[in-house]
Amino acid sequence: MITGLTILIAINCVLLMLVVLIQNPKGGGVDSTFGGQGATQMFGAARSTDFIEKLTWGLAILLFVLCIITALIVTNAGSGSGNVIPSGFE
């Protein structure tokens, strides 16, 4: 379970990095280098920017939620693992 969540977090991080690199900052962006003009022609300039921004926020929120869930699962799994001090070593 933890391995699956870790893989999902890694995939989410890679997608988030790609989406951030595609965004068009004030001075022009990497999006035109990697074919962002095709997205502009397909969606229109305003709609593609809006879509990329929503995708960025969605991936960031998903990353936050996955990290919280993973931390809760790891904490719960560690609390019942039998970390008992033997009676002679107190």
N, C-alpha and C positions, 0 to 999 in steps of 0.2 A: 504494500500500500504506500509506504513512504517512498519507495523507489519510483513508483508510478507518479506520485505527486512531484517528486524532484525532476523527473523527465518533463512533465507538463510545465513546470516553472522554467526549465531551460529553454523549451520551445517558445514559451511566451516571451522570454527575454530576447531571444533572437528576433522574433517578429516585431517586438517593440523597438529594437534597435533599427531594423529596416524601415519601419514606419516613420521613425523620427528622422532618419536620413532622407526619406522621400519628401518630407515637408518642405515647403517653400518659404524660407525666411525673407526678411525685407529686401535683402540684396540679391535675390535669386538663389536657387538651391541646387542640390544634387539631382533633383527630380528630372530636370531636362537631360541630364547626362545619362540616366538609366531608363529613359523611355517615359518620363512623366508627361510628355506632351501627348502621348496616346491616351492617357487617362484624362487629360484636359479636353481632348477632342471628344472622348466618349461621354463624359459626364458634364462637360462645360466647366469653365474656370471656377466659378463660385461653388458648384456642387462638389467638385473633386476636393477642394480645400476643406469644405465642411465635412465630407466623408472621412478624409484623412485625420482631421482633428478629432472626430468622434471615435474613430478607430484607435487613435492614440490613447484617449481617455479610457476607453473600454479595456484595452490591454493593460494599462496601468492599474486600473481597479481590479482586474482579474489577477494580476500579479500580487497585489496587496492581499486579496482574499486567499489565494493559494498559499501564500507564506504564513498567514495567520492559521489556516487550517492545518498546515504541516507542523507548525510549532505546537499547536494543541495536541495533535496526535502523538508527536514525539514526547511531549511532557507526560501525557497519560500513559504511554507505553513504558516510560522510564520509572513512573511512580510505583507500579506494581511488579517490578522486575525482581523483587526479592533481595533488596539491598539491606540485609539484616546483619547487625553486628552480633557475632557469637557471644554467648553469655559470659565467657571467661575473659573477654577482651574489652570490657566496658570501662 
